[in-house]
Amino acid sequence: MIDQLFGYFPDLTPEQRRQLLALEGLYAAWNARINVISRKDMDAFYLHHVLHSMAIAKVQAFEPGSRILDVGTGGGFPGIPLAILFPETQFLLVDSIGKKIKVVQEVANAIGLQNLEARHQRAEEVKGKFDFVVSRAVTRMAPFYAWVKGKFETQQKHALTNGILYLKGGDLMEELDECGQPYTLYPISRFFQEDFFETKMVVHLHPAK
């Protein structure tokens, strides 16, 4: 799978390739101690976790100097793969479960990520403004939006409006309408051909001004 991943991102530097290649062994070792990824998912680690996270980069490449908040990062997804892809962008990864944040910090240290901070913190407690908030199916969109509204930078640096980039699958219409904010859906199957992505989306929620 790693060869397919490199095929989808042909401009990776040798350092980025090294960091991505190191992830599977690091997560396998940590997973044996702390269950951060389901055991069956480790068999498809690069497909289900790394490449899935990197789908956000196909929707919006992050500009140098921008700030990204990953809410409910768990073991570091989508934040760690995105931090590898965008070394000049600053990432803050938060989760309410301290042992998962420990894994995030240890993995980031092991591969030499300088642009990532991991905090044991709830989203509502995070101070500051961000260009985008990213996440992977933490909860329904309405409560998620309530956690992070007011945390978006007003100055625009990107083609997409500052807001939420959310990885989620299935029928999302009811959930998104319940949230009451404008959104755009990007089917991941546009970018990656694997069957796993057939019903999966990147949701761009761009709050009304």
N, C-alpha and C positions, 0 to 999 in steps of 0.2 A: 504493500500500500504506500510505503514511503516514496517509491519511484513515481507513482501516480500523483502524489502530492507535489513532488518537485516538478512534475510536468505541468501542473496547474499554476505553479508559481516559478516560472523559469528564470526570473531575475534575482533569485536569492543569492546572497553572498556566501562564500565558504563558511563564514562565522555563523550565519543564520542556519545553514544546513547542519553544521555541527550541533548547534543548540537544539534544533528539532530532532535530530537523530538521538540525542542524549535523553530525550524525555521519556521514552518507553521504559528504559531500564530504571530510571529514577522513580517513576510512578509505580512500577512493579515492586521495587524494594519498599517504598513507603506503604503501598497497599497491603503488603504482608503484615504491617504493623498497625496501620490505621485504615479502616475501610473508607477510602475517599472515592473510589470508583467501583461499581459492581464487578464482581469477579468475572462474570461472563463478558462484560464489556471490555475487559483488558485484552481479550482475544481480537477485538476490532478497535484497538486503542486509537490508531491514527485516523481511521474513518469516522468513528462515533464521537471523538472528542477533539482531536487536533484539526482535521480538515473541516469538520462542522463549525468550529470556532472561526476558522479562517474565511468562511463564507461572508462574514461581515466585511472583510477587506475587499471582496469583489463588488460590494454595494457602495462602499465609501473608503477610499484610502485616506488615512489620517495625516494631516499636515504636521511638519515639524513645529514643536512648541505648543501643540494643542494638548488638552487635558481630557482624559477618558476615565470615567468611573465604572467599574465592574461591580454590580450589586448581586450578592448571593453567589459569589464566585465558586463556592465549594472547594474543589481541589485546584482551582486556578483556570477555569474555563468560562468564558472565552478569553480572559485577560492575558494569560501567559503566551499562547500562540500569537495573539495580536501584538503583544509587547515585543516579541521576537521580530515580527514583520515590520514594526515601526519603531526603531530604536531611538528616534529623535522625538517621540511623543511620550508624554508622561502618563502613567497608568496608576490609578489607585484601586486596589482590589479589596473589597470588604465582604465579610461573612459573619454571621452571628455565632458560628461554631468555631471556637478557638483552635481545636486540634486540626481543623482543615486549613486555617490560616497559617498554622505552623508548617504544614506541608508546602503550602504556596511559597512561603519565605525560604524554606530550605531548598526547594527546586530552583527558585529564582537565583539564590546564591550559588548553587552548584553549577549552573550554566552561565553565570556571570551577567545576569540582567541588571543593568544599572538604572533603568528607567521605570522601575516598578516598585511600588510600596504596597505592603499587605497589612491590613488592620483587622483586628477582632472588633467589629463594630456593626451596629445596625444602620441600614441606609438612612433612616430618619435622623440619625445623630451626626451624619457627615456634614461638615461645614465646607463652604467654598462653592465655586461655579465650575462647570465642565462643558466642553463642546458637545460631548455625547455621553450618554449612559448606556452601557451595554449589559446584556444579561442573557441567560439561557433558561427559559421556561421555569422561572422561580415560582411564579404564582399567576393568577389572572391579571390581565392588564390594568383593570381599574384600580385595584389596591396597589399594584406596582407603581402606577403613575402617581398615586397619592403620596407614596414614599419619597419620590424624587422631584416632584414639581417644584419649581423655584430654584433648582440647582443648575439651570442651563445658562451658559454665557449668552449675553445679548449680542456681542460682536460675532459676525459670521466669518469663518475662515474657509469653509468647505462648500462644495457644490450642493450638498444636501443641507437643509435647514437643521440647526442644532436641535437635538432631541434624543429620543430613545432608539437604539438599534437592538432588536430583541429577536432571539432565535426561538422559534416555536413551530409546531406542526399541527396538522389536522384542520378542522373547520373552525376558523377564527372569527367569522363575521359577527356572531352574537356577542362574543367577548369584546371585540373591538368597538362595536356600536355602543355597548354598555359603558365604555370608557368615555365616549363623547368628545374625543379629540381627533383631528384629521390624521390620516395614516396612509401609507403606501406599502403594498406587499411586493416582495421580490422573491419569486420561487427559486430556491437553491438549485433546482434541477436545470436552470438556465446556465449555471456555471460548472456544475459537477455532474457527471453522467451516472454515478453509482445509484442503484435502486434505493438505497437507504435514504436518499434525499428527495424521493418522489413527492412526498406530501409536506416537506419541510420548507419553511419560509424565513426570510429576514423581514421583520416588521419594522418599518421606520415610522415611528409616532412623532409627529412634529406639532407640538402644542400650538393652539391658536394664540395669536398675540392679544 
